[in-house]
Structure formats: C-alpha cells, structure tokens
Amino acid sequence: MKKILCAGLVVCDIPLRPVPRNLFDLDHATIEEPIYSTGGDAVNVSITLSKLGMQAFFSGLVGNDQNGDFILNRLTSLGVDTSGAARHPSLGTGVSYIIIEPEGERHFLTPGLINNEFSIEHIPPELIREVDLVYLGSAMSLRKMDQGGTVELFKKSHSLGKITAADVSGSKAGMGAYWRELLGPMLMETDIFLPSYQEAVDLTGRDDLAGIRDALSVYGIKLLIVKRGSLGCYITDFKNEWNIPTFTEFKAVDTTGAGDSFTGGFLCAHLLGWPPQNAGRFANAVASFNVTKVGATGGVPDFDTVYQYVREHNPPGTFTVNV
C-alpha cells in the first residue's frame, strides 16, 4: 500500500446552502440546516486518498476545542493516520463558512488565524521517512510554511528520495509578483504542482495554457496539472501535454472540495505508476463523483467504483492501466 503525508491547511467547514446570488438585496432568505464537515486541503486530500485505498497520514494544526476533536475523530474514523496532528495551546481550530449558490458554486469566509502558525516543527520527521510522497496543501495560506517551511520540508523529502507535491490557495488578481517571490523557492523543490486555472493565471500573469506552461517551466517541476473545473484538466510534463475533459453525466450539488478530491485522485493514480493522462481521467472521475454530495469529501467513492466507471466511460484504448 502506498503511503502519502498530507500536511497543511485544516478547517472545520460550515456550509450554508442554498444562498441566492442576490442575498444582499434581500431582507431574508431560507437555507438548509448547516451540517458541520471537515475541510482544508490537507484534510480533504487525506480523506480522499484513504477512501481510494491509500495509506494517508495527516499533519496539521488544530485547537484544543470541539472543532479540533471533530476533525481528528472524523479523520480517524475514515482510516487516516493522525499521529502527525498538533494542538495549538490557545488558538481555536480554523473555521470556514461556505456560502453555496443553488447551482453548487461556493464562496468561502475564513476568519481563523491558526493555520498561519503551522510550521515544519509540527511535522514528525519519522512520517517523512515512512511515506512515498509528501503533499503540502494550500501554499500561500500558511504563513510560516510559505516563509521557508515548505522549502525545508521538500528539501528534506527529496534528500530521503520522496516525491513532493503541492497546490495553492488564496488566489487574488495582481498578486503574481508577491506569489512568485514566495512560491519560487518552493516550486524549485516541487515535483507535482496542482494549481487551479485561476491560481495559475494569478501566479504567472498569463491566461493561456501555453503561456502558463512556459512561465512555470523554469522551476524544474516534473508534472504541472491545471485544474479547470467543469472543463476538466490540463497536464504537461513540459515535453508532452494533455487537455482532458471531465465527465458530464454528474449533477453538481456542492462543488466544495472538488479540486481537493481531484488532487487526491491524481496522486493516487500517479503512485500506482499510471501515465499522466490516465491519472488525469481518474482524477476527473473522483471529483465528478464527489460534487454529487454535500461536503468537501462526501461524494468520494472507493477505488473500484471510480476505476470501473472510467474504464466504461472513456473511448476504447484511452484508459489502459494496471491495478
């Protein structure tokens, strides 16, 4: 069984749905009863990997509070190893209020500061030695990790022969120069980089995939995967490239965690040795299943369900892999 360490952002999600787009023009709107769920890239990816049959290890910072208990208990119940989790002595667990439109699109309000205190000192060195791949979730939303911690983590991982992977969050137009200053050293140590399309645009200043590819080629990344939502994904190893459409048979109920479930699906397939284009098809399917349920990981199925679906719904000869 392949082992992956998922370190980084952790929050307790509180989804509010369905929220009309013209909310601020209204005096009153009725929503469903909010249901607490786990959230944050490191949490969502670790749960996705565990559901897909990988051994996932979680490392993140939570408070000594009920929300922290809820997240760790949920992770444990789903088979994620939480020995790398740490508790902050005074700050509360991060919370994310998710405003979900009737069509499933979502917007986040995140008042928590605790994730900025997460550092490499919170990641047990023995976990890095044990796993096959080290993933950092939500670069640019983890102050201490962004200011050198992730570079140190990935250098240590590479010295031990581990694969490194990362994504980003906190996309904002006009922040490209600042992002490049902080992300540049990290990307030099990143094997697999998985930004969303908008994050890639904000980082590079280019809105075309070829331009994004060329701008990021200078860092030595081995695989660039641009998550494109309903359009699927773009993948390049900087020699070849693939535009892989997603599946259209699924009705989106909640797109929260779609990108994270895609990331978990891709990393799972990559560790199985699949070629990038097939890993992308598999990841598209994982995310497609996931958005049919409420919650960041509520719709993630088991490996066999995804595998059989992809085999049956791709053109003949386009999905030939060993399991």
N, C-alpha and C positions, 0 to 999 in steps of 0.2 A: 504493500500500500504506500503510495506517495504521500509525503508529508510537506505541509506548507505552513509557514508562520505568517499570520496576518496581523500587522501592527498598525496602529494609527487611530483614526477618529472613531469615537464611540458616543452615541447619544441614545436617549430614550425618545422614541418617536410618538407624537400625539397627533394623529391625523384628524383633520376637520373636513368633513365632506357631506354632501356636495355644496361647495361655496360658489354662488353666482359671480360671474366676472364683474358685474356692476355693483358689487357689495357696498361700496362707499356711496352709492347713490340711493341706497335703501335704508329704511329705519329698522327693518327686521328681516331675518332670514332663518329658516329652519334647517338644521343639519341632523345627521345621524348621531347617535351616542358615540362619543370618542372612545376608541379602544387603544390602549397603550400597546406599543410594539417596540421591538429592538430596532436600532438604526445606527448609522455611521458606516463608512466604507469598510473598516476593518471587521466590524461585526457582521455586516451583510455578506461580505465575501467569504468569511469563515463559515457562516451557516450554509451558504450555497455550496461550498466545497464539501462540507460534511454530508449534506443531503445527496451529493453526487458520488459519495463513496471515498473521498479523500480523507486523510487524517489532518484535520485543521487545528492549529494552535493559535490562540488569540492572545495578543498583548496590547493592552490599552489602560487608560486611567479612568477610574470611576470614583464616586464619592462614597462615604460611609453612610449611605441613605437607602431608602426603599427602592429608588430607581436603580441604584447600583446593584442591589440584591436581585431585582427583577431581571436585569440584563444578564448577570452571571448565571443565575439559575436557568434562564432560557437557553443560554449557550450550552450549558452542561447537559440539559435535557435533550439537546439535538446532537450530542456527541462531540462537541467542540471542547478541546482541552483548554482550560482557563488558568493553568498554572502560571502563565505569563501576565495575568492581570494584576494591577496595582490599585490601591485605595489611597485617595488624597485625604489628608487628615482634617481639612477644613472646607474645601470647596465641594459643592454638590455636583452630582452627575450631570453631564450635559443633557439638555432637553432640546428637541427640535419640534416646533409646531408646524405641521404641514397643511397648507391650505390647498385643497384638491378641488379642481373645477369639475363640473358634471361630466365632461368628456375624459377626465382622468389626468389631465395635466396638473402639475403641482408646483407650489412655491413654498419656500422654507423661511421660517423665523427662528433664529438660533441665538438665544441670549447667553448661553453658557461660556465660561472662560476656562474651564478645567482642561480642555484639550490642548490649550497653549502651554500647559505645564508638563505635558507628556514629553519624555526625553529618552535618550538611549539608555540611561541608567535604569529605566523601568523595564528594559527588555532583558530577561535572563540569558546570559551568554550560552548556557547549555542548550537552549532552544535553537539558537542559530546553528550550533554544531549538529543538531539532530535532524533538521529538516532538509528537504531538497531545494526549496525555493523560499525566498524571503520577499514578502509583499508589503509595501507601505501604502496605506490608504489615506488619501486626502492631503497630499502635499499642498502647501500654501494655506493650510488651515491649522497647522500645528507649529506654532512659533519656534519652540526650541528645536524641533526636528528640522524645520526649514533653515534655521541658522546654524547648520553644520551637523546636526544629529543624524540626519538621513545619510549624508555623505559618509560619516563614520560607520554607520550601520552597514551600508552597502559595501564599503571597502573591506570591512571585517568579513562580510558574507563572501565576497569574491576571494579573499585570502583562504577561505575554507572550501572553495570550489562550489559555492552555491549560486543558483540563478537569482537575479534580482528583478523585481517588477514594481511599478508604481503607477498611480494615477493622481490626478489633481482635483481640487475643488475650489470654490470661491471665485469663479470666473467673473471678470469685470473688464469691460472695454477700456482701453487706454492704460492698462497696467502691464503691457508687454515688456517694457524695459525693466521694470521692477521684478517681474516674474523671471525674466532671463537672468538677471543678476543673481537671484537666489537659486533658481532651478538649474542653471547651467552646470555647476559642480555636481549636483545630484544626477543629472542626466548623463554625465560622463561615466557614471558608475551604474547606469540602469540598462539592463538587458532588454526588458519588455516595458514599453511605455504605452499607456492606455487612456489618453485624454478623450473627452467628448469633442465633437466638432467645434462647438463654440469655445471651449477651453483652448483648443489648438489654434483657432483664429486669434484669440486674445493673446496667446503666447507668442505667436510668430508674426502677427500683423498681416497675414495672408488669408484670403478666403477661398482659395482654390486648393484642391488636394495636392496637386503637383508642387505648388509653392510651399505648402505646409511640409511636405516630404523633404524638399530641398533645404528648407530652413532648419529642420531638425536633423538632417543627415550629418551635420558637423560634430555631433556629440558622440558618435560611435554606438548609438542604440542598435541592437540587433533586430528587433521587431517593433514597428510602430503600428498601433491599432487605433484608428479614429472611430469612436462610437458615434453613429449617425441617427440614433433613434429609430423612427419608423422607416428610414431608408436603409437600415442595416449597418454595415461597417466597411471601412476601407483598411486594408492591411498591406504593408510593404516591409520587405527585408532589405530595401534600398538597392535590390537587384531586380526583383520582380514585384508586381503589385496586383491586388485583387480588390474589386468592388463587389461585395457580397450582399445581395438584397435580403431583407428579412422575410419572415413568413406572414402571410396576410390573412390566415384563417382565424386568427385570435382576436377577440374583442377586448380592448383595454378597459379595465375597471379602475386601476390605480397604477400609474407609472412610477411610483416611488420605488427606488431600488432597482429599476430596470438596468441601469448602467452597471451597478454592482453585481447583479446576477449574471450579466454578460461577462464581466471580468472573471468571476468565479468559474463560469463555464469555459472560457478561453484558457485559463490557467490549468484547469483540469485536463482538457484535451491536449494542451501543449506538453504537460508532464507525461502523458501517455504516448508521446512521440508522434502525434499526428501532424501532417503538413499544415501550414498556417491557414490555407483556405478551408480546410475541413474543420479546423479548430474554430474558425470564424462562423461556419454554418452551425456547428454545435452550440456555440455561444449565443448566436441569434435565437436559436430554438429555446434555450434555457430562459432568456429574457422574455420571449414571447409567451411561454407558459406562465412566467412569474406575474406579468401585468394583468392576468385574468382574475387575480385575487387581491384583496385589500392587504396592505402591509408590504414592507420592503422585501420580505422573503417568503410571503405567504403562499405564493404560487409555484415556488421552485419544486419540481418533481424529483424522482430518483433518476439515476443514470440510465437505467434500461428504458424508461419511458421516453426520455429525450433521444437516446440513441436510435430506437426503433422508429420514432417519428421522423427523424432526419433521414434515415435510410429510405423511408417510404415516400418522402415529400421532396426529394431532390432529383434532378434529371439523372437518368441512368449513367453510371460511370463517374459521377462527380463526388461521390462520398464512399470511398473505399479505404477502410482503415481496419487495423487490428484492435481487438479489445482484450 
